[in-house]
Amino acid sequence: MGKAIFLNFPTHGCINSLLGTVSELVNRGQKIIYYCTEEFRNKIEQTGAEFRPYKGVVNTFKIENDDLSKAIELSVEMAVDKLEHNLEAIRKEDPDYIVHDSLCTWGKQMAVILGCPSVNLMHSFPVTKSSFTFSKQTALLLAKVGFYKIKNELKTNSPKKILKQKYNINLSLADTMINRESLNIVYTSRHMAPDSFQSKKDFVFVGPSLFFKKKPSNFPFGRLANRKVVYISLGTLHNNNPSFYDMCIRAFRESEYIVVISIGFQIDPIDFSDYPHNFIIKRSVPQQILLKQVDLFITHAGMNSVNEAVCCGVPMLLLPHQFEQYLIAQKVEEMGIGRLMTIKKMTPSILYKHVHKLINDSKIKEQAEKYKVLFSQEEKLAHVKAADEILGYIRK
């Protein structure tokens, strides 16, 4: 029986797709000790893994205005914090191997320090140099990252200097965005893989993994019967956008559609107390179950949400917030099952026009059904393939 330490970046998007693999490894007799924040204890314990709460002071990932450069800075701070407060406890566990997700910089570095083999589990697209094309967005990001590097050099006790002086870690930009290992498992279909990754043997696309399914609770599914349904969700990190939800209400107020909006926990539902009768507005919804009754999904293009929509054969209107989501949205559009647009340029009339067009586009529906079959077949075995890859790699 092997013993593994799982280390995760504390967001739902980074965790959800990994849980099926954890459960499979436990069922095969592996002892899994899973470190994360208390918010995710219940999800993790459902897999049979032993949960350990992170020690430290930086345990919340919250970035305003979708600023990727700020996310990189926070990732570096969290790496210092997690190494300082958790390294010795993990050393005492004496693990056979370490598994981390692609944003968990401290996971990769702990494996190096402890001399353990390690595997990178990727909930989203690999972002490498080949992914970047020159644009105002990428130029601004690189400029901010460059300024951050200069600031770290000038500051006496900067996080990057602490990593170098205390742990001999020379952290690169790639280590904060992908944390590449000799084995990198990507939780989506190879049909979604960027062309540049089709030949890379260290990236294994196992398919979507949808282990964690939220229970239906008291959602009014009866109201959706015999109606065209539009579902709107901006994910768990980017959903604090009341002006966008107001625009959606204006767009579909007098429409023929039932509109479901998941607004998250940063906004009070009472702010929308006067919404029209054809709207259902909730803090959260059982998304995987709901998507089976949805005709169009308006999404931020996070990989988990896209995988779930494709597995249910639902066309998408994609409004990405960050660079990786833009890459995913481009691929979905290329596959012919969605339309990529910019949320900042959206108006009620434009939104209604494109939703109406997508819902009534028979070609998109046909493509969505095609990929539903392909993705659903892969989803059944994704966690098994991932466990096979991990154990085969470790046993070498």
PEMO-V147620 format. One record per residue. RES is the residue in one letter. PHI is phi as a letter, one per 30 degrees, with the letter a starting at -180 (* if undefined). PSI is psi in whole degrees, -180 to 180 (999 if undefined). NEAR is the number of other ideal C-beta (glycine too) atoms within 10 Angstrom. Layout:
res=(RES	RES)
phi=(PHI	PHI)
psi=(PSI	PSI)
near=(NEAR	NEAR)
This chain:
res=(M	G	K	A	I	F	L	N	F	P	T	H	G	C	I	N	S	L	L	G	T	V	S	E	L	V	N	R	G	Q	K	I	I	Y	Y	C	T	E	E	F	R	N	K	I	E	Q	T	G	A	E	F	R	P	Y	K	G	V	V	N	T	F	K	I	E	N	D	D	L	S	K	A	I	E	L	S	V	E	M	A	V	D	K	L	E	H	N	L	E	A	I	R	K	E	D	P	D	Y	I	V	H	D	S	L	C	T	W	G	K	Q	M	A	V	I	L	G	C	P	S	V	N	L	M	H	S	F	P	V	T	K	S	S	F	T	F	S	K	Q	T	A	L	L	L	A	K	V	G	F	Y	K	I	K	N	E	L	K	T	N	S	P	K	K	I	L	K	Q	K	Y	N	I	N	L	S	L	A	D	T	M	I	N	R	E	S	L	N	I	V	Y	T	S	R	H	M	A	P	D	S	F	Q	S	K	K	D	F	V	F	V	G	P	S	L	F	F	K	K	K	P	S	N	F	P	F	G	R	L	A	N	R	K	V	V	Y	I	S	L	G	T	L	H	N	N	N	P	S	F	Y	D	M	C	I	R	A	F	R	E	S	E	Y	I	V	V	I	S	I	G	F	Q	I	D	P	I	D	F	S	D	Y	P	H	N	F	I	I	K	R	S	V	P	Q	Q	I	L	L	K	Q	V	D	L	F	I	T	H	A	G	M	N	S	V	N	E	A	V	C	C	G	V	P	M	L	L	L	P	H	Q	F	E	Q	Y	L	I	A	Q	K	V	E	E	M	G	I	G	R	L	M	T	I	K	K	M	T	P	S	I	L	Y	K	H	V	H	K	L	I	N	D	S	K	I	K	E	Q	A	E	K	Y	K	V	L	F	S	Q	E	E	K	L	A	H	V	K	A	A	D	E	I	L	G	Y	I	R	K)
phi=(*	d	b	b	c	c	b	b	d	d	b	d	d	d	c	e	d	d	d	d	d	e	d	d	d	d	d	c	j	d	d	c	c	c	c	a	d	e	e	c	e	d	e	d	d	d	d	j	d	d	d	b	d	e	c	k	c	c	b	b	c	b	c	d	i	h	d	d	d	d	d	d	d	d	d	d	d	d	d	d	d	d	d	d	c	b	e	d	d	d	e	d	d	h	d	d	a	b	b	b	c	d	c	d	e	d	d	d	d	d	d	d	d	d	i	c	d	b	b	c	c	c	d	b	e	d	c	b	e	d	d	d	c	d	a	d	d	d	d	d	d	d	d	d	d	d	d	d	d	d	d	d	d	d	d	d	c	d	e	d	d	d	d	d	d	d	b	h	c	c	d	c	e	d	d	c	c	b	h	d	b	d	b	b	c	c	c	a	d	d	d	c	d	e	e	d	c	d	c	d	d	d	c	c	c	c	j	d	b	c	d	d	c	d	d	d	h	c	d	d	d	e	d	c	e	h	b	d	c	c	c	b	a	c	i	c	c	b	c	d	b	d	d	d	d	d	d	d	d	d	d	c	e	c	d	d	c	d	c	c	b	c	c	i	c	c	b	d	e	d	d	c	d	c	d	d	d	d	c	b	c	b	d	b	b	d	e	d	d	d	e	d	c	c	c	a	c	c	b	d	i	d	d	d	d	d	e	d	d	d	d	c	i	c	d	b	c	c	b	d	c	b	e	d	d	d	d	d	d	e	d	d	d	d	d	i	b	a	b	d	b	c	d	d	c	d	b	e	d	d	d	d	e	d	d	d	d	d	d	c	c	d	d	d	d	d	d	d	d	d	d	e	d	d	d	d	d	d	d	d	c	e	d	d	d	d	d	e	d	d	d	d	d	d	d	d)
psi=(123	159	127	144	123	133	128	143	134	71	154	-42	-36	-23	-42	-46	-17	-20	-35	-39	-41	-47	-42	-41	-40	-44	-24	9	6	138	117	120	117	116	128	-171	161	-30	-28	9	-50	-45	-47	-42	-23	-20	-13	-1	157	123	138	126	138	139	151	-175	-15	91	8	127	106	111	122	149	19	39	107	-32	-36	-36	-38	-43	-45	-37	-41	-44	-42	-35	-45	-48	-47	-36	-45	-37	-12	-15	-48	-37	-40	-36	-42	-26	-22	60	153	-31	163	137	132	163	173	-15	-4	82	-39	-25	-48	-44	-35	-40	-40	-47	-42	-8	31	146	150	154	142	121	126	116	-9	-175	142	130	112	-178	-37	-16	-23	132	151	129	172	-38	-49	-36	-42	-42	-49	-35	-42	-40	-40	-41	-38	-40	-43	-44	-39	-36	-35	-27	132	-44	47	156	-41	-35	-36	-44	-40	-47	-40	-34	1	42	120	92	132	168	-39	-32	-19	-11	-22	-33	54	139	-177	-23	122	114	125	126	65	173	151	-21	-23	-9	134	149	-36	-12	0	-29	-1	118	-19	-3	116	116	105	-14	167	144	112	52	-47	113	121	136	149	-26	-129	29	135	70	-27	-28	-14	-12	132	27	155	129	129	127	133	125	135	19	-169	-18	-22	23	1	73	68	-31	-36	-43	-38	-40	-40	-41	-42	-37	-37	13	-46	23	174	1	148	127	121	127	127	111	-8	-167	11	-10	143	124	-23	-21	-17	36	-20	25	155	164	-21	13	145	114	120	157	-44	159	160	82	-47	-35	-42	-41	-24	-16	16	142	-26	139	120	114	158	-3	31	148	-42	-46	-41	-45	-44	-41	-44	-41	-21	0	34	121	157	145	117	124	75	150	-37	171	-48	-37	-34	-41	-42	-45	-40	-42	-42	-43	-40	-35	-11	25	15	173	127	129	173	125	-31	-24	6	141	164	-42	-41	-42	-49	-43	-47	-35	-47	-41	-44	-42	-31	13	106	-31	-42	-40	-42	-44	-40	-39	-38	-49	-25	-45	-47	-47	-40	-37	-42	-36	-33	-28	5	-45	-32	-46	-41	-45	-40	-45	-44	-51	-36	-40	-45	-38	-17	999)
near=(7	16	13	26	27	30	26	24	23	20	22	16	19	23	25	25	29	27	22	22	28	28	19	23	24	18	13	14	8	21	17	22	17	26	27	25	17	11	14	20	14	9	18	23	12	13	22	16	22	14	18	19	14	20	14	16	11	16	16	11	16	11	17	7	7	15	15	21	17	15	17	21	19	18	22	21	16	25	28	24	18	25	22	16	15	20	16	10	13	24	13	8	16	10	23	15	20	24	31	27	24	26	25	27	28	31	28	23	26	26	24	13	16	17	6	19	19	25	25	26	28	25	27	26	24	24	20	16	8	11	18	15	7	8	11	7	14	14	11	13	19	14	11	16	16	12	11	18	13	10	12	18	10	8	11	5	7	18	19	20	14	18	22	14	10	11	19	10	21	9	20	11	16	12	19	20	21	23	26	17	21	12	21	21	28	25	27	28	22	15	15	24	17	18	8	13	19	10	7	14	7	13	21	19	23	25	27	23	28	24	19	19	12	13	7	11	9	6	18	10	14	6	13	18	9	5	13	17	21	28	25	25	22	24	19	19	20	22	22	14	19	14	7	21	20	14	17	24	19	15	22	24	15	9	15	10	19	23	24	24	25	20	24	18	10	14	16	11	12	6	13	16	8	6	19	12	8	17	19	20	20	17	13	15	21	16	22	18	15	25	20	12	16	22	19	28	27	25	27	26	29	27	23	25	25	28	28	24	29	29	24	21	21	25	23	26	23	26	24	23	20	22	19	22	25	19	21	28	23	17	22	24	16	11	17	16	27	29	20	19	18	9	17	7	7	18	11	15	10	13	23	19	12	17	25	17	12	21	18	12	16	7	9	20	17	12	17	22	11	15	20	17	10	15	25	16	12	20	23	10	13	26	25	17	18	27	22	15	17	25	18	10	17	18	9	8)
